[in-house]
Amino acid sequence: MITEKGRQELRGWITGRVPQDWFTHLVEVAVDREEITVIGRIAEPELAPGATETEREAAREGRVTEFRERTRGARVEVAREANLRFRRQVSWGVECGGKRTLFTHVSAPVMTRLRQPERMVLDTLISGGVARSRSEALAWCVRLVEQNVDGWLTDLRASLAQVERVRAQGPDAGAGDAGPDEEEAAGGARTTVIPAAPRSAPPVPPAREEAPEPGGAFASDADSGTLSLTADSPRGYESSSRAPEPATRPFEDAGDQGEAPTEHLDFGKPGDR
């Protein structure tokens, strides 16, 4: 629900933003949760003396249409700015010759639950031809209440405005959500001081002794207190000693290394030897 201060701010902004040559008087600026309705009074067209009521009525309709078409682009721009500022749609209307005409308006759905006696009232209105559906019958009831108890609704709105004024004068007015860590900055603005988290050095993982690679060993440095790995495996480690190679290799021949020598046997006749 918008407060009285919010209504005053809205009316002041609309009054200053709307061009002065649009209306002779800003009649109403109504606001609810979904919509802002701006109603202004425009001048009646001048007719010759002795004009009939039919001519006057047609002249008023023509003047309303002329105003609507002439200000369409500018009204769209004002509505866009108001939508960004107040987060509500803007509807326009005019009064000319005592008759009010709405250009655009928002029809917001409202859901409710009714008991049987209340539903029977709506069904009676449908049976009597007053409304075509229960939703239209419910809207008709709301308009009927608005017309017959307009004075009571006005007093209720005035009472709510008085409650808002009294509440604004309370001891907690303007306190907001100020906390103990807020301090006044230069120029009167409030800033919130949030203490920074203490910085700590990253934890150092404990040293662990890794197992040596197969075929390698740890060599210690007494002065530096470090360990170095030496291995005779071909993995990029520097080796302090290399295993001695065998003096001779079995089955080695000048022609084909790695092949065993072959013994030539002669299976000829005994006399041929």
Secondary structure by P-SEA (a helix, b strand, c coil): cccaaaaaaaaaaaaaacccccccccccccccccbbbbbbbbbcccccccccaaaaaaaaaaaaaaaaaaaaaaaaaaaaaaaaaccbbbbbbcccccbbbbccccbbbbbbcccaaaaaaaaaaaaacccccaaaaaaaaaaaaaaaaaaaaaaaaaaaaaaaaaaaacccccccccccccccccccbbbbbbbcccccccccccbbbbbbcccbbbbbbccccbbbbbbcccccccccccccccccccccccccccbbbbbbbbbcccccc
